[in-house]
Amino acid sequence: MKQQTGFLQIQTHGQGLTMLNMEISNWILKTGMVTGLLTLWCKHTSASFIVQENVDPDVRQDILTYLDDLVPENRYYQHSSEGADDMPAHIKTVLTQTSLSIPVVNRQMVMGMWQGIYLFEHRKHPHLREIAMHLLGE
């Protein structure tokens, strides 16, 4: 059994979704590993992951709209010193995922045809985000 670790630096454009499949797949190929379990870890408290539809952008827009309605900025939050979008971003992170585990077979992530791995930026302004990757296998 072997293991590899790596990091992705992702520049977001503000609130929204950034698909990561290509960057992650390229890293898996560079490891030389054929099979294993990939763990992704988002090193932030105002960004997260979702696995979601990768073709129709309306699905992703509906998710953004739903979460904005569920966790509005215009309500009172005790934690407000970092801007109106900060506490809602923390709550959205709680409602989504900060880690993912994905099987790897034949040097490829085992994903459904319509599945994309997205970094979900919950803040309004661009941020440089870091993702830790760990592949355990052979």
A tleap script that builds the chain and sets N, CA, C and O, in Angstrom:
source leaprc.protein.ff14SB
mol = sequence {
  NMET LYS GLN GLN THR GLY PHE LEU GLN ILE
  GLN THR HIE GLY GLN GLY LEU THR MET LEU
  ASN MET GLU ILE SER ASN TRP ILE LEU LYS
  THR GLY MET VAL THR GLY LEU LEU THR LEU
  TRP CYS LYS HIE THR SER ALA SER PHE ILE
  VAL GLN GLU ASN VAL ASP PRO ASP VAL ARG
  GLN ASP ILE LEU THR TYR LEU ASP ASP LEU
  VAL PRO GLU ASN ARG TYR TYR GLN HIE SER
  SER GLU GLY ALA ASP ASP MET PRO ALA HIE
  ILE LYS THR VAL LEU THR GLN THR SER LEU
  SER ILE PRO VAL VAL ASN ARG GLN MET VAL
  MET GLY MET TRP GLN GLY ILE TYR LEU PHE
  GLU HIE ARG LYS HIE PRO HIE LEU ARG GLU
  ILE ALA MET HIE LEU LEU GLY CGLU
}
set mol.1.N position { 0.846 -1.174 0.000 }
set mol.1.CA position { 0.000 0.000 0.000 }
set mol.1.C position { 0.893 1.240 0.000 }
set mol.1.O position { 1.862 1.327 0.754 }
set mol.2.N position { 0.545 2.193 -0.862 }
set mol.2.CA position { 1.284 3.456 -0.956 }
set mol.2.C position { 0.327 4.610 -0.677 }
set mol.2.O position { -0.894 4.452 -0.660 }
set mol.3.N position { 0.925 5.765 -0.460 }
set mol.3.CA position { 0.103 6.959 -0.330 }
set mol.3.C position { 0.822 8.149 -0.945 }
set mol.3.O position { 2.050 8.229 -0.955 }
set mol.4.N position { 0.023 9.062 -1.454 }
set mol.4.CA position { 0.526 10.306 -2.037 }
set mol.4.C position { -0.319 11.451 -1.491 }
set mol.4.O position { -1.521 11.310 -1.270 }
set mol.5.N position { 0.333 12.576 -1.282 }
set mol.5.CA position { -0.397 13.776 -0.886 }
set mol.5.C position { -0.061 14.905 -1.845 }
set mol.5.O position { 1.028 14.950 -2.418 }
set mol.6.N position { -0.999 15.801 -2.008 }
set mol.6.CA position { -0.793 16.961 -2.860 }
set mol.6.C position { -1.775 18.053 -2.481 }
set mol.6.O position { -2.680 17.854 -1.671 }
set mol.7.N position { -1.572 19.208 -3.087 }
set mol.7.CA position { -2.420 20.363 -2.794 }
set mol.7.C position { -2.800 21.053 -4.093 }
set mol.7.O position { -2.001 21.129 -5.026 }
set mol.8.N position { -4.012 21.549 -4.144 }
set mol.8.CA position { -4.478 22.385 -5.248 }
set mol.8.C position { -4.709 23.788 -4.720 }
set mol.8.O position { -5.302 23.967 -3.655 }
set mol.9.N position { -4.248 24.774 -5.455 }
set mol.9.CA position { -4.555 26.176 -5.176 }
set mol.9.C position { -5.605 26.596 -6.211 }
set mol.9.O position { -5.358 26.524 -7.414 }
set mol.10.N position { -6.748 27.026 -5.749 }
set mol.10.CA position { -7.847 27.412 -6.632 }
set mol.10.C position { -8.213 28.865 -6.358 }
set mol.10.O position { -8.568 29.225 -5.236 }
set mol.11.N position { -8.124 29.691 -7.387 }
set mol.11.CA position { -8.554 31.084 -7.286 }
set mol.11.C position { -10.029 31.144 -7.645 }
set mol.11.O position { -10.408 30.847 -8.779 }
set mol.12.N position { -10.862 31.526 -6.688 }
set mol.12.CA position { -12.285 31.641 -6.977 }
set mol.12.C position { -12.577 33.036 -7.530 }
set mol.12.O position { -11.746 33.942 -7.459 }
set mol.13.N position { -13.778 33.180 -8.081 }
set mol.13.CA position { -14.199 34.464 -8.642 }
set mol.13.C position { -15.294 35.093 -7.794 }
set mol.13.O position { -16.055 35.932 -8.276 }
set mol.14.N position { -15.372 34.697 -6.557 }
set mol.14.CA position { -16.463 35.111 -5.693 }
set mol.14.C position { -17.469 33.986 -5.589 }
set mol.14.O position { -17.219 32.874 -6.054 }
set mol.15.N position { -18.602 34.273 -4.982 }
set mol.15.CA position { -19.591 33.232 -4.715 }
set mol.15.C position { -19.930 32.455 -5.973 }
set mol.15.O position { -20.248 33.036 -7.011 }
set mol.16.N position { -19.859 31.138 -5.868 }
set mol.16.CA position { -20.182 30.286 -7.000 }
set mol.16.C position { -19.444 28.963 -6.925 }
set mol.16.O position { -18.803 28.636 -5.927 }
set mol.17.N position { -19.554 28.216 -8.010 }
set mol.17.CA position { -19.024 26.858 -8.075 }
set mol.17.C position { -17.905 26.766 -9.107 }
set mol.17.O position { -18.022 27.291 -10.214 }
set mol.18.N position { -16.826 26.096 -8.733 }
set mol.18.CA position { -15.694 25.861 -9.629 }
set mol.18.C position { -15.482 24.358 -9.730 }
set mol.18.O position { -15.181 23.704 -8.732 }
set mol.19.N position { -15.639 23.802 -10.941 }
set mol.19.CA position { -15.454 22.364 -11.112 }
set mol.19.C position { -13.979 22.007 -11.012 }
set mol.19.O position { -13.120 22.696 -11.561 }
set mol.20.N position { -13.699 20.912 -10.299 }
set mol.20.CA position { -12.326 20.505 -10.011 }
set mol.20.C position { -11.922 19.194 -10.678 }
set mol.20.O position { -10.778 18.766 -10.521 }
set mol.21.N position { -12.811 18.547 -11.409 }
set mol.21.CA position { -12.530 17.212 -11.943 }
set mol.21.C position { -11.216 17.137 -12.706 }
set mol.21.O position { -10.438 16.209 -12.485 }
set mol.22.N position { -10.950 18.077 -13.589 }
set mol.22.CA position { -9.754 18.007 -14.421 }
set mol.22.C position { -8.483 18.124 -13.583 }
set mol.22.O position { -7.545 17.347 -13.764 }
set mol.23.N position { -8.448 19.084 -12.673 }
set mol.23.CA position { -7.254 19.281 -11.846 }
set mol.23.C position { -6.977 18.057 -10.977 }
set mol.23.O position { -5.829 17.637 -10.828 }
set mol.24.N position { -8.036 17.491 -10.407 }
set mol.24.CA position { -7.871 16.309 -9.556 }
set mol.24.C position { -7.437 15.111 -10.393 }
set mol.24.O position { -6.534 14.374 -9.998 }
set mol.25.N position { -8.071 14.912 -11.542 }
set mol.25.CA position { -7.713 13.789 -12.417 }
set mol.25.C position { -6.265 13.875 -12.869 }
set mol.25.O position { -5.566 12.863 -12.899 }
set mol.26.N position { -5.812 15.059 -13.218 }
set mol.26.CA position { -4.410 15.234 -13.624 }
set mol.26.C position { -3.458 14.881 -12.491 }
set mol.26.O position { -2.421 14.261 -12.726 }
set mol.27.N position { -3.796 15.266 -11.267 }
set mol.27.CA position { -2.950 14.934 -10.124 }
set mol.27.C position { -2.899 13.428 -9.900 }
set mol.27.O position { -1.832 12.880 -9.629 }
set mol.28.N position { -4.046 12.752 -10.012 }
set mol.28.CA position { -4.077 11.294 -9.841 }
set mol.28.C position { -3.139 10.635 -10.846 }
set mol.28.O position { -2.375 9.741 -10.480 }
set mol.29.N position { -3.185 11.063 -12.104 }
set mol.29.CA position { -2.297 10.495 -13.126 }
set mol.29.C position { -0.833 10.694 -12.756 }
set mol.29.O position { -0.021 9.789 -12.945 }
set mol.30.N position { -0.488 11.859 -12.236 }
set mol.30.CA position { 0.905 12.145 -11.861 }
set mol.30.C position { 1.396 11.275 -10.711 }
set mol.30.O position { 2.598 11.037 -10.591 }
set mol.31.N position { 0.484 10.796 -9.862 }
set mol.31.CA position { 0.911 9.961 -8.735 }
set mol.31.C position { 1.389 8.593 -9.191 }
set mol.31.O position { 2.158 7.942 -8.483 }
set mol.32.N position { 0.947 8.143 -10.366 }
set mol.32.CA position { 1.298 6.813 -10.847 }
set mol.32.C position { 0.492 5.697 -10.202 }
set mol.32.O position { 0.700 4.524 -10.509 }
set mol.33.N position { -0.414 6.049 -9.320 }
set mol.33.CA position { -1.216 5.024 -8.648 }
set mol.33.C position { -2.397 4.625 -9.527 }
set mol.33.O position { -2.950 5.448 -10.256 }
set mol.34.N position { -2.777 3.339 -9.447 }
set mol.34.CA position { -3.815 2.790 -10.310 }
set mol.34.C position { -5.155 2.681 -9.590 }
set mol.34.O position { -6.207 2.946 -10.172 }
set mol.35.N position { -5.107 2.296 -8.342 }
set mol.35.CA position { -6.335 2.069 -7.590 }
set mol.35.C position { -6.168 2.568 -6.162 }
set mol.35.O position { -5.065 2.547 -5.614 }
set mol.36.N position { -7.254 3.011 -5.569 }
set mol.36.CA position { -7.156 3.475 -4.190 }
set mol.36.C position { -8.356 4.292 -3.773 }
set mol.36.O position { -9.405 4.278 -4.417 }
set mol.37.N position { -8.174 4.997 -2.688 }
set mol.37.CA position { -9.214 5.872 -2.158 }
set mol.37.C position { -8.646 7.279 -2.039 }
set mol.37.O position { -7.645 7.509 -1.362 }
set mol.38.N position { -9.302 8.204 -2.707 }
set mol.38.CA position { -8.900 9.607 -2.710 }
set mol.38.C position { -9.713 10.359 -1.664 }
set mol.38.O position { -10.939 10.259 -1.620 }
set mol.39.N position { -9.019 11.104 -0.833 }
set mol.39.CA position { -9.677 11.990 0.121 }
set mol.39.C position { -9.331 13.426 -0.244 }
set mol.39.O position { -8.163 13.758 -0.451 }
set mol.40.N position { -10.343 14.267 -0.321 }
set mol.40.CA position { -10.166 15.700 -0.564 }
set mol.40.C position { -10.578 16.440 0.699 }
set mol.40.O position { -11.574 16.097 1.336 }
set mol.41.N position { -9.802 17.459 1.057 }
set mol.41.CA position { -10.076 18.238 2.263 }
set mol.41.C position { -10.006 19.719 1.913 }
set mol.41.O position { -8.986 20.192 1.412 }
set mol.42.N position { -11.080 20.447 2.173 }
set mol.42.CA position { -11.119 21.892 1.963 }
set mol.42.C position { -10.629 22.564 3.238 }
set mol.42.O position { -11.205 22.369 4.308 }
set mol.43.N position { -9.568 23.354 3.122 }
set mol.43.CA position { -8.910 23.930 4.297 }
set mol.43.C position { -9.515 25.277 4.721 }
set mol.43.O position { -8.802 26.163 5.191 }
set mol.44.N position { -10.818 25.419 4.554 }
set mol.44.CA position { -11.450 26.714 4.810 }
set mol.44.C position { -12.790 26.532 5.511 }
set mol.44.O position { -13.386 25.456 5.456 }
set mol.45.N position { -13.259 27.589 6.169 }
set mol.45.CA position { -14.550 27.541 6.862 }
set mol.45.C position { -15.637 28.340 6.149 }
set mol.45.O position { -16.761 28.437 6.642 }
set mol.46.N position { -15.307 28.909 4.998 }
set mol.46.CA position { -16.316 29.630 4.223 }
set mol.46.C position { -16.305 29.182 2.760 }
set mol.46.O position { -16.725 29.917 1.866 }
set mol.47.N position { -15.821 27.974 2.540 }
set mol.47.CA position { -15.874 27.311 1.234 }
set mol.47.C position { -16.021 25.821 1.511 }
set mol.47.O position { -15.660 25.345 2.587 }
set mol.48.N position { -16.552 25.087 0.537 }
set mol.48.CA position { -16.823 23.668 0.760 }
set mol.48.C position { -16.877 22.945 -0.582 }
set mol.48.O position { -16.566 23.516 -1.627 }
set mol.49.N position { -17.279 21.681 -0.529 }
set mol.49.CA position { -17.437 20.864 -1.733 }
set mol.49.C position { -18.896 20.481 -1.916 }
set mol.49.O position { -19.650 20.354 -0.951 }
set mol.50.N position { -19.273 20.302 -3.167 }
set mol.50.CA position { -20.486 19.561 -3.497 }
set mol.50.C position { -20.160 18.676 -4.694 }
set mol.50.O position { -19.310 19.014 -5.517 }
set mol.51.N position { -20.839 17.550 -4.778 }
set mol.51.CA position { -20.812 16.695 -5.965 }
set mol.51.C position { -22.171 16.888 -6.605 }
set mol.51.O position { -23.204 16.634 -5.986 }
set mol.52.N position { -22.162 17.343 -7.865 }
set mol.52.CA position { -23.424 17.750 -8.457 }
set mol.52.C position { -23.380 17.631 -9.973 }
set mol.52.O position { -22.331 17.380 -10.566 }
set mol.53.N position { -24.532 17.816 -10.577 }
set mol.53.CA position { -24.740 17.833 -12.028 }
set mol.53.C position { -23.658 18.658 -12.713 }
set mol.53.O position { -23.372 19.781 -12.298 }
set mol.54.N position { -23.052 18.094 -13.773 }
set mol.54.CA position { -21.956 18.799 -14.436 }
set mol.54.C position { -22.293 19.297 -15.839 }
set mol.54.O position { -21.409 19.776 -16.549 }
set mol.55.N position { -23.551 19.193 -16.247 }
set mol.55.CA position { -23.905 19.612 -17.606 }
set mol.55.C position { -24.813 20.840 -17.603 }
set mol.55.O position { -24.477 21.859 -18.206 }
set mol.56.N position { -25.942 20.750 -16.940 }
set mol.56.CA position { -26.928 21.832 -16.981 }
set mol.56.C position { -26.611 22.885 -15.915 }
set mol.56.O position { -26.754 22.610 -14.724 }
set mol.57.N position { -26.185 24.083 -16.321 }
set mol.57.CA position { -25.843 25.121 -15.342 }
set mol.57.C position { -27.046 25.596 -14.524 }
set mol.57.O position { -26.865 26.190 -13.461 }
set mol.58.N position { -28.267 25.347 -14.998 }
set mol.58.CA position { -29.449 25.746 -14.236 }
set mol.58.C position { -29.515 25.021 -12.892 }
set mol.58.O position { -29.984 25.585 -11.903 }
set mol.59.N position { -29.047 23.775 -12.856 }
set mol.59.CA position { -29.042 23.023 -11.594 }
set mol.59.C position { -28.167 23.740 -10.574 }
set mol.59.O position { -28.573 23.936 -9.429 }
set mol.60.N position { -26.983 24.126 -10.986 }
set mol.60.CA position { -26.062 24.802 -10.072 }
set mol.60.C position { -26.608 26.165 -9.647 }
set mol.60.O position { -26.463 26.552 -8.487 }
set mol.61.N position { -27.227 26.888 -10.564 }
set mol.61.CA position { -27.813 28.181 -10.212 }
set mol.61.C position { -28.960 28.015 -9.223 }
set mol.61.O position { -29.102 28.814 -8.297 }
set mol.62.N position { -29.775 26.986 -9.412 }
set mol.62.CA position { -30.869 26.732 -8.469 }
set mol.62.C position { -30.335 26.414 -7.074 }
set mol.62.O position { -30.931 26.822 -6.077 }
set mol.63.N position { -29.225 25.692 -6.993 }
set mol.63.CA position { -28.620 25.388 -5.691 }
set mol.63.C position { -28.142 26.671 -5.023 }
set mol.63.O position { -28.380 26.877 -3.833 }
set mol.64.N position { -27.469 27.533 -5.778 }
set mol.64.CA position { -27.016 28.818 -5.229 }
set mol.64.C position { -28.199 29.637 -4.710 }
set mol.64.O position { -28.150 30.181 -3.607 }
set mol.65.N position { -29.250 29.718 -5.508 }
set mol.65.CA position { -30.437 30.488 -5.132 }
set mol.65.C position { -31.091 29.909 -3.885 }
set mol.65.O position { -31.475 30.651 -2.981 }
set mol.66.N position { -31.219 28.591 -3.834 }
set mol.66.CA position { -31.843 27.942 -2.684 }
set mol.66.C position { -31.060 28.228 -1.404 }
set mol.66.O position { -31.652 28.588 -0.386 }
set mol.67.N position { -29.738 28.070 -1.446 }
set mol.67.CA position { -28.939 28.311 -0.241 }
set mol.67.C position { -28.962 29.783 0.173 }
set mol.67.O position { -28.948 30.091 1.365 }
set mol.68.N position { -28.998 30.689 -0.801 }
set mol.68.CA position { -29.118 32.112 -0.458 }
set mol.68.C position { -30.448 32.406 0.233 }
set mol.68.O position { -30.506 33.216 1.158 }
set mol.69.N position { -31.519 31.744 -0.221 }
set mol.69.CA position { -32.825 31.914 0.426 }
set mol.69.C position { -32.839 31.286 1.817 }
set mol.69.O position { -33.433 31.832 2.746 }
set mol.70.N position { -32.186 30.143 1.951 }
set mol.70.CA position { -32.156 29.424 3.223 }
set mol.70.C position { -31.326 30.150 4.276 }
set mol.70.O position { -31.669 30.159 5.458 }
set mol.71.N position { -30.222 30.762 3.826 }
set mol.71.CA position { -29.289 31.436 4.740 }
set mol.71.C position { -29.075 32.868 4.234 }
set mol.71.O position { -28.054 33.153 3.608 }
set mol.72.N position { -30.017 33.761 4.497 }
set mol.72.CA position { -29.922 35.122 3.959 }
set mol.72.C position { -28.859 35.961 4.677 }
set mol.72.O position { -28.545 35.738 5.846 }
set mol.73.N position { -28.330 36.912 3.951 }
set mol.73.CA position { -27.359 37.849 4.533 }
set mol.73.C position { -28.037 38.934 5.359 }
set mol.73.O position { -27.419 39.496 6.264 }
set mol.74.N position { -29.270 39.229 5.067 }
set mol.74.CA position { -29.928 40.393 5.674 }
set mol.74.C position { -30.633 40.076 6.990 }
set mol.74.O position { -31.613 40.736 7.334 }
set mol.75.N position { -30.161 39.096 7.716 }
set mol.75.CA position { -30.692 38.838 9.050 }
set mol.75.C position { -29.590 39.119 10.061 }
set mol.75.O position { -28.438 39.342 9.690 }
set mol.76.N position { -29.949 39.107 11.333 }
set mol.76.CA position { -28.973 39.406 12.376 }
set mol.76.C position { -28.121 38.175 12.678 }
set mol.76.O position { -28.642 37.085 12.911 }
set mol.77.N position { -26.803 38.370 12.672 }
set mol.77.CA position { -25.849 37.353 13.122 }
set mol.77.C position { -24.924 38.027 14.128 }
set mol.77.O position { -24.490 39.157 13.904 }
set mol.78.N position { -24.620 37.361 15.214 }
set mol.78.CA position { -23.691 37.930 16.194 }
set mol.78.C position { -22.313 38.139 15.582 }
set mol.78.O position { -21.666 39.158 15.825 }
set mol.79.N position { -21.866 37.170 14.785 }
set mol.79.CA position { -20.569 37.280 14.121 }
set mol.79.C position { -20.770 38.084 12.833 }
set mol.79.O position { -21.292 37.567 11.845 }
set mol.80.N position { -20.355 39.338 12.855 }
set mol.80.CA position { -20.572 40.188 11.675 }
set mol.80.C position { -19.358 41.048 11.345 }
set mol.80.O position { -19.422 41.875 10.435 }
set mol.81.N position { -18.270 40.872 12.057 }
set mol.81.CA position { -17.110 41.759 11.897 }
set mol.81.C position { -16.377 41.583 10.568 }
set mol.81.O position { -15.600 42.453 10.174 }
set mol.82.N position { -16.613 40.473 9.874 }
set mol.82.CA position { -15.905 40.230 8.610 }
set mol.82.C position { -16.787 40.456 7.390 }
set mol.82.O position { -16.428 40.050 6.285 }
set mol.83.N position { -17.922 41.092 7.576 }
set mol.83.CA position { -18.795 41.402 6.456 }
set mol.83.C position { -20.094 40.624 6.508 }
set mol.83.O position { -20.196 39.586 7.161 }
set mol.84.N position { -21.085 41.149 5.806 }
set mol.84.CA position { -22.429 40.563 5.828 }
set mol.84.C position { -22.476 39.166 5.233 }
set mol.84.O position { -23.368 38.385 5.564 }
set mol.85.N position { -21.525 38.836 4.358 }
set mol.85.CA position { -21.550 37.517 3.722 }
set mol.85.C position { -20.777 36.456 4.504 }
set mol.85.O position { -20.810 35.283 4.133 }
set mol.86.N position { -20.083 36.840 5.578 }
set mol.86.CA position { -19.197 35.887 6.255 }
set mol.86.C position { -19.945 34.839 7.073 }
set mol.86.O position { -19.713 33.645 6.887 }
set mol.87.N position { -20.826 35.251 7.964 }
set mol.87.CA position { -21.536 34.255 8.776 }
set mol.87.C position { -22.419 33.364 7.916 }
set mol.87.O position { -22.439 32.154 8.145 }
set mol.88.N position { -23.156 33.899 6.932 }
set mol.88.CA position { -23.890 33.003 6.040 }
set mol.88.C position { -22.963 31.999 5.334 }
set mol.88.O position { -23.354 30.857 5.092 }
set mol.89.N position { -21.740 32.428 5.007 }
set mol.89.CA position { -20.783 31.506 4.377 }
set mol.89.C position { -20.423 30.366 5.321 }
set mol.89.O position { -20.322 29.217 4.892 }
set mol.90.N position { -20.230 30.671 6.598 }
set mol.90.CA position { -19.933 29.613 7.571 }
set mol.90.C position { -21.097 28.621 7.675 }
set mol.90.O position { -20.882 27.410 7.732 }
set mol.91.N position { -22.314 29.136 7.699 }
set mol.91.CA position { -23.488 28.258 7.804 }
set mol.91.C position { -23.618 27.390 6.556 }
set mol.91.O position { -23.920 26.201 6.663 }
set mol.92.N position { -23.397 27.963 5.381 }
set mol.92.CA position { -23.470 27.183 4.140 }
set mol.92.C position { -22.414 26.083 4.126 }
set mol.92.O position { -22.648 25.002 3.585 }
set mol.93.N position { -21.255 26.355 4.718 }
set mol.93.CA position { -20.224 25.321 4.811 }
set mol.93.C position { -20.699 24.174 5.692 }
set mol.93.O position { -20.448 23.009 5.385 }
set mol.94.N position { -21.385 24.497 6.789 }
set mol.94.CA position { -21.930 23.457 7.668 }
set mol.94.C position { -22.948 22.594 6.922 }
set mol.94.O position { -23.042 21.393 7.173 }
set mol.95.N position { -23.704 23.194 6.015 }
set mol.95.CA position { -24.756 22.478 5.292 }
set mol.95.C position { -24.234 21.663 4.113 }
set mol.95.O position { -24.968 20.851 3.551 }
set mol.96.N position { -22.989 21.869 3.739 }
set mol.96.CA position { -22.404 21.141 2.612 }
set mol.96.C position { -21.293 20.237 3.150 }
set mol.96.O position { -21.447 19.659 4.226 }
set mol.97.N position { -20.181 20.104 2.429 }
set mol.97.CA position { -19.138 19.158 2.829 }
set mol.97.C position { -17.767 19.809 2.768 }
set mol.97.O position { -17.479 20.574 1.847 }
set mol.98.N position { -16.926 19.510 3.737 }
set mol.98.CA position { -15.541 19.987 3.684 }
set mol.98.C position { -14.575 18.868 3.343 }
set mol.98.O position { -13.379 19.112 3.184 }
set mol.99.N position { -15.074 17.639 3.227 }
set mol.99.CA position { -14.227 16.530 2.778 }
set mol.99.C position { -15.044 15.595 1.903 }
set mol.99.O position { -16.262 15.482 2.039 }
set mol.100.N position { -14.331 14.927 0.996 }
set mol.100.CA position { -14.936 13.929 0.118 }
set mol.100.C position { -14.014 12.721 0.056 }
set mol.100.O position { -12.792 12.862 0.121 }
set mol.101.N position { -14.599 11.532 -0.069 }
set mol.101.CA position { -13.842 10.308 -0.326 }
set mol.101.C position { -14.343 9.723 -1.633 }
set mol.101.O position { -15.542 9.499 -1.801 }
set mol.102.N position { -13.417 9.473 -2.566 }
set mol.102.CA position { -13.789 9.026 -3.899 }
set mol.102.C position { -12.912 7.840 -4.283 }
set mol.102.O position { -11.687 7.941 -4.222 }
set mol.103.N position { -13.517 6.711 -4.680 }
set mol.103.CA position { -12.717 5.581 -5.134 }
set mol.103.C position { -11.984 5.924 -6.433 }
set mol.103.O position { -12.481 6.684 -7.265 }
set mol.104.N position { -10.801 5.351 -6.583 }
set mol.104.CA position { -10.019 5.483 -7.814 }
set mol.104.C position { -9.796 4.075 -8.359 }
set mol.104.O position { -9.306 3.199 -7.646 }
set mol.105.N position { -10.157 3.862 -9.626 }
set mol.105.CA position { -9.970 2.585 -10.305 }
set mol.105.C position { -9.400 2.879 -11.685 }
set mol.105.O position { -9.899 3.757 -12.389 }
set mol.106.N position { -8.365 2.153 -12.073 }
set mol.106.CA position { -7.717 2.357 -13.379 }
set mol.106.C position { -7.315 3.814 -13.594 }
set mol.106.O position { -7.507 4.369 -14.675 }
set mol.107.N position { -6.760 4.419 -12.557 }
set mol.107.CA position { -6.246 5.795 -12.589 }
set mol.107.C position { -7.330 6.864 -12.770 }
set mol.107.O position { -7.025 8.008 -13.109 }
set mol.108.N position { -8.584 6.494 -12.545 }
set mol.108.CA position { -9.682 7.448 -12.720 }
set mol.108.C position { -10.595 7.438 -11.500 }
set mol.108.O position { -10.808 6.398 -10.877 }
set mol.109.N position { -11.127 8.602 -11.170 }
set mol.109.CA position { -12.132 8.670 -10.117 }
set mol.109.C position { -13.379 7.919 -10.568 }
set mol.109.O position { -13.778 8.017 -11.729 }
set mol.110.N position { -13.986 7.181 -9.670 }
set mol.110.CA position { -15.230 6.482 -9.967 }
set mol.110.C position { -16.361 7.487 -9.754 }
set mol.110.O position { -16.795 7.742 -8.631 }
set mol.111.N position { -16.820 8.044 -10.867 }
set mol.111.CA position { -17.845 9.092 -10.833 }
set mol.111.C position { -18.952 8.722 -11.811 }
set mol.111.O position { -18.711 8.059 -12.820 }
set mol.112.N position { -20.159 9.157 -11.499 }
set mol.112.CA position { -21.252 9.010 -12.435 }
set mol.112.C position { -21.058 9.947 -13.623 }
set mol.112.O position { -20.337 10.940 -13.531 }
set mol.113.N position { -21.700 9.625 -14.726 }
set mol.113.CA position { -21.541 10.394 -15.960 }
set mol.113.C position { -21.831 11.882 -15.764 }
set mol.113.O position { -21.175 12.722 -16.380 }
set mol.114.N position { -22.795 12.215 -14.925 }
set mol.114.CA position { -23.218 13.598 -14.774 }
set mol.114.C position { -22.652 14.257 -13.520 }
set mol.114.O position { -23.044 15.373 -13.181 }
set mol.115.N position { -21.737 13.583 -12.830 }
set mol.115.CA position { -21.230 14.122 -11.572 }
set mol.115.C position { -19.987 14.976 -11.773 }
set mol.115.O position { -19.062 14.602 -12.495 }
set mol.116.N position { -19.988 16.113 -11.128 }
set mol.116.CA position { -18.813 16.968 -11.067 }
set mol.116.C position { -18.491 17.274 -9.617 }
set mol.116.O position { -19.386 17.402 -8.782 }
set mol.117.N position { -17.198 17.389 -9.324 }
set mol.117.CA position { -16.762 17.812 -7.993 }
set mol.117.C position { -16.546 19.315 -8.066 }
set mol.117.O position { -15.761 19.797 -8.883 }
set mol.118.N position { -17.236 20.044 -7.221 }
set mol.118.CA position { -17.167 21.503 -7.246 }
set mol.118.C position { -16.641 22.053 -5.928 }
set mol.118.O position { -17.019 21.596 -4.850 }
set mol.119.N position { -15.765 23.040 -6.036 }
set mol.119.CA position { -15.429 23.880 -4.897 }
set mol.119.C position { -16.515 24.947 -4.834 }
set mol.119.O position { -16.768 25.641 -5.819 }
set mol.120.N position { -17.145 25.075 -3.695 }
set mol.120.CA position { -18.268 25.986 -3.508 }
set mol.120.C position { -17.768 27.173 -2.692 }
set mol.120.O position { -17.606 27.085 -1.475 }
set mol.121.N position { -17.529 28.278 -3.382 }
set mol.121.CA position { -17.115 29.516 -2.706 }
set mol.121.C position { -18.364 30.198 -2.181 }
set mol.121.O position { -19.273 30.524 -2.945 }
set mol.122.N position { -18.405 30.411 -0.870 }
set mol.122.CA position { -19.584 31.016 -0.251 }
set mol.122.C position { -19.440 32.519 -0.027 }
set mol.122.O position { -20.427 33.186 0.285 }
set mol.123.N position { -18.243 33.064 -0.177 }
set mol.123.CA position { -18.039 34.508 0.008 }
set mol.123.C position { -18.251 35.222 -1.325 }
set mol.123.O position { -18.092 34.624 -2.389 }
set mol.124.N position { -18.609 36.502 -1.260 }
set mol.124.CA position { -18.895 37.278 -2.473 }
set mol.124.C position { -17.643 37.659 -3.257 }
set mol.124.O position { -17.694 37.818 -4.476 }
set mol.125.N position { -16.528 37.803 -2.561 }
set mol.125.CA position { -15.305 38.268 -3.218 }
set mol.125.C position { -14.381 37.103 -3.545 }
set mol.125.O position { -14.462 36.055 -2.904 }
set mol.126.N position { -13.504 37.268 -4.531 }
set mol.126.CA position { -12.551 36.208 -4.885 }
set mol.126.C position { -11.639 35.855 -3.709 }
set mol.126.O position { -11.261 36.712 -2.910 }
set mol.127.N position { -11.302 34.582 -3.630 }
set mol.127.CA position { -10.377 34.086 -2.611 }
set mol.127.C position { -9.472 33.028 -3.232 }
set mol.127.O position { -9.872 32.326 -4.161 }
set mol.128.N position { -8.265 32.919 -2.718 }
set mol.128.CA position { -7.377 31.820 -3.076 }
set mol.128.C position { -7.635 30.703 -2.070 }
set mol.128.O position { -7.409 30.871 -0.872 }
set mol.129.N position { -8.102 29.578 -2.561 }
set mol.129.CA position { -8.467 28.454 -1.695 }
set mol.129.C position { -7.477 27.311 -1.901 }
set mol.129.O position { -6.953 27.112 -2.997 }
set mol.130.N position { -7.232 26.564 -0.822 }
set mol.130.CA position { -6.314 25.429 -0.904 }
set mol.130.C position { -7.054 24.145 -0.541 }
set mol.130.O position { -7.804 24.083 0.433 }
set mol.131.N position { -6.816 23.133 -1.353 }
set mol.131.CA position { -7.431 21.826 -1.161 }
set mol.131.C position { -6.320 20.808 -0.971 }
set mol.131.O position { -5.391 20.730 -1.775 }
set mol.132.N position { -6.420 20.031 0.093 }
set mol.132.CA position { -5.469 18.945 0.335 }
set mol.132.C position { -6.028 17.672 -0.295 }
set mol.132.O position { -7.224 17.392 -0.213 }
set mol.133.N position { -5.129 16.904 -0.931 }
set mol.133.CA position { -5.513 15.642 -1.560 }
set mol.133.C position { -4.645 14.529 -0.983 }
set mol.133.O position { -3.442 14.703 -0.791 }
set mol.134.N position { -5.259 13.401 -0.713 }
set mol.134.CA position { -4.538 12.240 -0.189 }
set mol.134.C position { -5.063 11.007 -0.920 }
set mol.134.O position { -6.264 10.738 -0.912 }
set mol.135.N position { -4.168 10.271 -1.542 }
set mol.135.CA position { -4.541 9.053 -2.259 }
set mol.135.C position { -3.833 7.884 -1.596 }
set mol.135.O position { -2.606 7.855 -1.506 }
set mol.136.N position { -4.614 6.927 -1.136 }
set mol.136.CA position { -4.106 5.722 -0.494 }
set mol.136.C position { -4.460 4.549 -1.391 }
set mol.136.O position { -5.634 4.334 -1.693 }
set mol.137.N position { -3.467 3.790 -1.817 }
set mol.137.CA position { -3.746 2.667 -2.705 }
set mol.137.C position { -2.486 2.065 -3.278 }
set mol.137.O position { -1.442 2.023 -2.627 }
set mol.138.N position { -2.601 1.600 -4.504 }
set mol.138.CA position { -1.473 0.947 -5.186 }
set mol.138.C position { -1.369 1.411 -6.627 }
set mol.138.O position { -0.480 0.970 -7.355 }
savepdb mol mol.pdb
quit
